[in-house]
């Protein structure tokens, strides 16, 4: 399977390849001492795919976190000051056909190619950007025009592979992410920069024709099939030798047709008289020419599908990349598109198991609306490769609050609401440090699904990922991430995908994902956790299929007390667990073979990699063996403290308390919209 065969279409169809053939629009340069506006949604996919990370087993989130940190460290080293812009929710339904097609294409890629970007890459990207102290902001709606306006205001380029930017007025240019070379041996950043004026000179059309050009070629707001009769008409009237059936030919045909006109209104009038879909075409044209909103805008702009304005705390949290984007999407449109995962296509969608959690989210979102709302979930058709809409009647859950009531709840009520939704008892989870209560609750819910029992080896493999990955993530956060300390991203030896396991782990990721969405909707009763410290798809598969016994499984973890505590919570109501499998002694620990030790720095040894077997990619830091200090971050239960609590209270590391989160939020209370106006 070639990664290059995985295509993520966005923007103006075929324009990126068209531009490759025009050498006059590109300028090679070294980039330094500048600001840089980054299309975050585009970059997060590019960094994952270009690094050759796993898209089959469920994700290599820890390696992805390293790549992101190294990327922004390289920018810092070159005095490049980035601002990351993320798309919010779409406006209306005009873009829905494009979004549905992308989802359908990804289902096909998962089936044919056996790969698809994993569920948590956006969340890991956002947290890695925050950990790198890089400014990041979420737009209310699509962020392309805002990014272009900010780049114009700050006299800097935009970094994106989205072909829409080729037509925007960005005086200091567009740098495509695949022409941004940040991994050089000397640590310098080289790139190729595009300028719109050079393109206009090449094709001999004026700037005011570009929105019409985008619609006629085909963008996110226009339908390619409906444009075909227009393309044949243009080809006849211009006598073009290009075949409009090809993307290159279509673009050249549209250019040749537009060159005939000096007046944009005359071109539009002729166009409308030769199409049966003039109303939709004009709607697409209007959407394509929408200007960016005022950059200093304030006040609520997001409303539920019933017209109720979302509370101010929700809007502010959303803009600061706190409140879940998919929850805002559900509130504003009454529909969501479920992320495609690698799973068994012959079985019901892995997202089916997390419906009760999403129902709780919907109940909270729409509780303030007077009339009932029916949610539509767009996802994979059960048992086949295809897309279908599922209507969900939102249950009336009286014990859950509305969005307006959440902040008036006590700090004890909100954790209980989340845990009770997952069938967990707050008192049972008190022995875990707060950071671990949310992921442990997700495992509990997953392992007790009715009619779909999980194998204990799969459950313990996921808990093992918690203990192993969290140690490495905590260690990574203490390191420098300059590219001259580049770490080779390692790949384990070839592994065969177990479809049953893959489906089980996809179900777990869905449950964890929507548990985190519910956590954000309840204003974070538990600390926001990073998936990079919780799950590794290959590690989970290998652990579930290659351990000779659960005893050895426990002994291999240096966070054995945390592992045991979570497993005991999971098994509290189970009848199929041998309690002896979780017991261990110091003597037994000392006899554990080193070859299976999956602790920080040796996770790859556990997967069958020697330290010399590397695959050089982009870098973070070199792996090192776990120091005793890292191994001691778990405190034994008999020491009368919460399991998973750090010993050194002066080093917060991965352990973020609710109190610290609230303090940090107050310290950063100014809106990103306000801060970016003073980004000088």
PAZANU-518124 format. One record per residue (C-alpha): residue in one letter; x, y, z. Coordinates in steps of 0.001 Angstrom, whole numbers, plus 500000, padded with zeros to 6 digits. Layout:
<pts>
AXYZ ...
</pts>
This chain:
<pts>
X500000500000500000 X501451503347498912 X500718506340501123 X500773508510498029 X497633506731496850 X495669508089499799 X494177511353498555 X492369513944500644 X490593516250498225 X489901519805499276 X489538523166497570 X489448523624493796 X489616520298492039 X492710519765489908 X494202523219490506 X497172522026492575 X498392519727489790 X497704522456487219 X499956524857489128 X502823522368489225 X503327522813485501 X503672526617485698 X507248527329486744 X506821531113486553 X504533531220489622 X507083529650492016 X509925531331493900 X512459529268495886 X513560530791499170 X514826530252502713 X512240531199505306 X513234532877508563 X512498535933510724 X508832536147509803 X505362535407511015 X503541532496509393 X499796531842509263 X499182528073509197 X496116526226507943 X495949523822510894 X493387521412509426 X495620520920506411 X498897520677508309 X497656518087510797 X496899515592508024 X500061516429506096 X502392515847509054 X500790512514509914 X500735511103506388 X504115512442505236 X505777510930508321 X504666507451507277 X502832506797510527 X500371503966511073 X496992504239509383 X496047500580509690 X496180499540513347 X494534502571514942 X497229505208515163 X500758506063516279 X499792509061518349 X502966509340520421 X505183509458517326 X502788511961515782 X503055514153518876 X506846514071518485 X506682515102514821 X504455518080515635 X506677519256518485 X509746518968516282 X508033520875513454 X507271523870515640 X510678523669517297 X512250524013513847 X510122527095513169 X511235528616516462 X514878527912515679 X514474529868512428 X512688532767514163 X509409531896512438 X506440532910514588 X503413530757513715 X499697531245514225 X497582528120513666 X494055528654512312 X491456525880512568 X488161525619510694 X485024525803512803 X481657524399511736 X480389524774508195 X477709527316507375 X474462525850506046 X474250522740503859 X475949523972500704 X479167522098501477 X477403518944502730 X477612517008499410 X481387517540499375 X481715516387502990 X479606513299502308 X481747512426499288 X484931512721501342 X483482510402503983 X482448507895501304 X485919508047499741 X487540507324503100 X485311504310503648 X486493503065500270 X490132503730501190 X489731501795504417 X488262498869502461 X490542498874499390 X493830500232500709 X493561499096504313 X494395502493505758 X492687505622507012 X493857508498509255 X493134507544512877 X490454509117515032 X492510511262517409 X494977513041515113 X493185516411515363 X493058516193519160 X496733515203519440 X497675518000517030 X495819520608519059 X497405519498522323 X500900519308520835 X500517522828519434 X499422524055522852 X502333522277524565 X504695523993522109 X503342527406523252 X502106528191519752 X499100530457519277 X496091528478518028 X492549529630517406 X489300528106516211 X487179530104513769 X483390530088514014 X483167528736510489 X485646528102507659 X488981529756508352 X490511530124504874 X489532533733504299 X490402534713507857 X493851533155507406 X494323535095504164 X493229538363505789 X495562537853508748 X498494537086506444 X497753540262504530 X497514542301507742 X500766540909509152 X502663540881505831 X503524537199505967 X502837534032503942 X500222531316504489 X501170527640504830 X498546525311503330 X497905522692500666 X494305523867500240 X494038525005496627 X491505527720497564 X494480529809498694 X495844529975495137 X493110532484494349 X493270534599497523 X495018537956497675 X498035537107499857 X500767539660499002 X503540537686500726 X502542534454499113 X501268530940499656 X503598528112500675 X502099524657500023 X502854522259502865 X504366519757500437 X506812522475499277 X507806523422502827 X511092521649503572 X511739521808507305 X513753518618507807 X517091519668506329 X520331518571507953 X521319522148508801 X517990522958510450 X517133525654507894 X513664525968506370 X513519526033502589 X510324526437500597 X508722527379497313 X506372530323497457 X503471531069495099 X502177534561494258 X498753535111492742 X499827538036490556 X502251535758488703 X499391533359487959 X497132536157486714 X499899537375484394 X500334533840483081 X496649533178482274 X495743536802481306 X492612537151483440 X491803539751486088 X491457539098489805 X487699539804489921 X487122536764487677 X488747534326490119 X485659533463492246 X483760532624489054 X486783530654487853 X486744528600491080 X483037527768490804 X483285526827487107 X486315524578487624 X484620522989490650 X485149523746494331 X483564522675497614 X480400524606496757 X479790523479493166 X478827520088491738 X481157518629489105 X478429516629487343 X476199519680487006 X479099521638485496 X479796519198482647 X477218520696480210 X478733524134480852 X482219522831480135 X481044521376476805 X479419524734475958 X482623526624476792 X484679524210474742 X482453524760471697 X482373528556471940 X486159528909472340 X487182526226469866 X489523524905472518 X491720521949471663 X491656520831475306 X489371517998476347 X487108519117479203 X486850515507480361 X490288515805482011 X490925518062485024 X493752519891483260 X491607520311480168 X488654521608482216 X490771524286483879 X492298525432480616 X488864525432478966 X487444527694481700 X490444530038481408 X490036530293477633 X486347531110478057 X486906533793480724 X489638535512478689 X486948536571476182 X485267538886478689 X486225542302479977 X483161542618482198 X482412540066484931 X478659540756484840 X478484539969481120 X480265536652481743 X477841535777484539 X474836536714482389 X475959534519479487 X476609531718481931 X473157531827483519 X471478531669480121 X473225528382479335 X472606526408482503 X469578524701484001 X471028525049487506 X471490528808487568 X470133529213491112 X472554526706492623 X475408528122490550 X474728531638491803 X474517530341495359 X477915528684494962 X479313531879493458 X477966533967496322 X479490531579498861 X482822531640497047 X482943535440497173 X481977535795500839 X484441538089502575 X486093537300505878 X484227538544508948 X485611541459510875 X488753540311512644 X487862542132515812 X484323540817515995 X482886540101519409 X479709538604520755 X477954535299520088 X477661534155516485 X476784530486516918 X473207529265517371 X471542525899517697 X469573524464514811 X466460525835516582 X467888529379516690 X468967529494520348 X472215531379520871 X474873529194522487 X476039530410525921 X478998532749525963 X481164530289527920 X480638527694525183 X481605530105522400 X484693531351524209 X485824527805525078 X485231526714521477 X487316529557520054 X490148528673522430 X490058525042521196 X488422523760524366 X484750522979523769 X484418520106521299 X484040521066517655 X481842518075516855 X479508519071519722 X479165522577518266 X478559521017514852 X475772518884516334 X474215521886518069 X474348524198515047 X473238521739512359 X471523518825514070 X473871516454512259 X477399515117512429 X479564512970510178 X481125510096512093 X484854509625511575 X485791506637509413 X488026504118511191 X489836500910510310 X487341498267511372 X485581495108510219 X483332496349507423 X481114493270507748 X480075494322511239 X478001497288512422 X479929500549512639 X482291500757515605 X480599504054516493 X477352502206517277 X478660501289520720 X479105504951521737 X475526506005520888 X474492506269524592 X477356508702525220 X476422510814522197 X472770510778523287 X473853512312526598 X475778514987524682 X472757515742522477 X470455515880525491 X472633518563527086 X473046520528523850 X469331520763523077 X467778520824526534 X467224524556526285 X465231524305523033 X461445524365523246 X460718521937520417 X462313518481520050 X465287517950517768 X466109514815515790 X469826514319515340 X471174512884512106 X474365510866512257 X476034510260508899 X478212507183509030 X479104503823507556 X476251501545506610 X476141498471508820 X477702495446507175 X478627497063503843 X480871499744502390 X478655502776502083 X477226505826503827 X473851506208505477 X471946508685507633 X470691507547511025 X468042509588512787 X468342509602516552 X465479510643518788 X467173512590521554 X466074511104524871 X464860513301527698 X467460512690530386 X466169514653533342 X469311514223535433 X471440515998532818 X471655519818532786 X471346522238529906 X474381524155528651 X473122527204530525 X473045525290533822 X476426523574533671 X478581526289535165 X476274526642538160 X476792522982539109 X479136522070541917 X482546520575541181 X481320517281542613 X478172517075540489 X479804517279537057 X482232514347537516 X479365512215538790 X477256513093535725 X479976511907533366 X480765508719535259 X477113507795535721 X476564508158531956 X479225505489531491 X477748503267534198 X480528503989536686 X480370504697540405 X482273507841541427 X483219506290544752 X484847503336543008 X487002505660540895 X488151507915543740 X491262505827544331 X492555506815540880 X494277510151540386 X491855512509538515 X493839512274535269 X493092508561535001 X489394508545535893 X488128509503532433 X490160506940530423 X489448504267533061 X485723504992532789 X485938504647528990 X487596501246529378 X484938500197531893 X482111501170529497 X483846499428526595 X484483496216528498 X480866495947529681 X479042496457526374 X475888494382526267 X475900491659523666 X479473492416522650 X481869491065525269 X485476492152524929 X488266489643525428 X490198490335528597 X493425490316526606 X492113493200524461 X491000495140527537 X494285494620529360 X496204495554526181 X494502498954526162 X495215499520529859 X498791498490529167 X498947501223526486 X497862503711529165 X500753502823531420 X503379502559528679 X502477505551526502 X501830507919529407 X505370507400530720 X506840508184527314 X504644511231526809 X505609512588530223 X509273512066529345 X508848513750525961 X507404516875527529 X510612517351529519 X512857517293526460 X514042519831523951 X512581519254520500 X515066520983518213 X515444519194514914 X519209518801515377 X518290516278518092 X516164514419515589 X514745511096516583 X514185508362514050 X510575507299513903 X510550503570514299 X508349500982512750 X507859497561514295 X508350494447512256 X505556493458509925 X502327492588511693 X499189491034510288 X496015492946511053 X493526491029513177 X490159492367512002 X488385491318515170 X490928493126517335 X490948496122515002 X487182496397515345 X487353496082519131 X490008498804519370 X488022501028516985 X485073500659519362 X487285501638522290 X488598504711520462 X485038505762519622 X484005505434523270 X487063507336524490 X486560510054521859 X482925510743522717 X483660510479526434 X486131513324525890 X483446515220523935 X481053514786526877 X483817515941529227 X484178519188527253 X480408519724527122 X480332519416530931 X483135522019531101 X485894519550531929 X484995517928535243 X488070515787534546 X491396516997533135 X491623516924529367 X493725513891528475 X496018513444525492 X495442510366523327 X499192510280522636 X499637509130526224 X496825506592526099 X496840504465522963 X499168502986520353 X497430500770517814 X500397498536517045 X501334498163520693 X497759497219521577 X497584494615518787 X500930493119519690 X500212493017523420 X496830491362522887 X498219488616520650 X501744487904521913 X501576487751525690 X501884484232527101 X499947485117530244 X498246488037531965 X500726487672534836 X503626488404532486 X501568491217530988 X501297492936534363 X504897492305535292 X506111493997532101 X504713497357533173 X506582499729535460 X503231501279536320 X501962497948537624 X499983499533540468 X498091501804538095 X497561498929535669 X496240496698538419 X493975499383539874 X492281500095536530 X491928496402535688 X490352495703539059 X487826498488538465 X487027497052535051 X486656493534536441 X484673494558539519 X481427493385537947 X482918490708535728 X482803486956536336 X485364485810533778 X488524487211535343 X491025485151537266 X492039487460540095 X495338485631540351 X496347487007536988 X496644490486538472 X498712489550541519 X502459489958541531 X505404489970543889 X508696491807543838 X510484488545543238 X508363487798540196 X508949491300538868 X512691490887539040 X512497487731536931 X510598489408534114 X512566489106530855 X513989492447529711 X513023491671526132 X509360492323526844 X509751495486528895 X507465498085527282 X508436501080529402 X509520504506528230 X512208504233525598 X511855500458525104 X508320500256523730 X509943499431520393 X511935496572521886 X508630495128523034 X507368495352519458 X510384493473518160 X512617496403517161 X516251496615518033 X517534500165518555 X519492499919515291 X516394499189513193 X515187502641512295 X513307504420509617 X514516508018509434 X511686510493509128 X511212513825510770 X512239514338514111 X511659514660517652 X514224513601520199 X516262510424520537 X514598507709522614 X516169507013525962 X515503504291528494 X513162505197531304 X514969506609534294 X514083505440537761 X512487508835538386 X510012508257535540 X509292504752536774 X508481506094540213 X505686508398539037 X503117505868540246 X502602505602543978 X501495502284545436 X497970502106546791 X499090501161550314 X500778504568550706 X497371506182551247 X497385508273548086 X495563508187544769 X496952505641542321 X498681507408539465 X499506510526541477 X502998511979540899 X505405511926543829 X506979515285543123 X504271517891543545 X506596520509542111 X506715518792538710 X503199518690537335 X504270516952534116 X501333515110532613 X499202515420535730 X496878518383535311 X494313518994538034 X490939520604537574 X492083523492539755 X495179524102537642 X493075523972534465 X490712526624535765 X493643528801536852 X495231528486533413 X491928529325531734 X491634532489533809 X495202533426532966 X494354533026529258 X490872534440529490 X491383536928526682 X489868535643523468 X492131534444520658 X490313536941518479 X491551539724520748 X495076538366521098 X495644537985517381 X494873541672516842 X497961542469518923 X500196539790517440 X503033542137516491 
</pts>
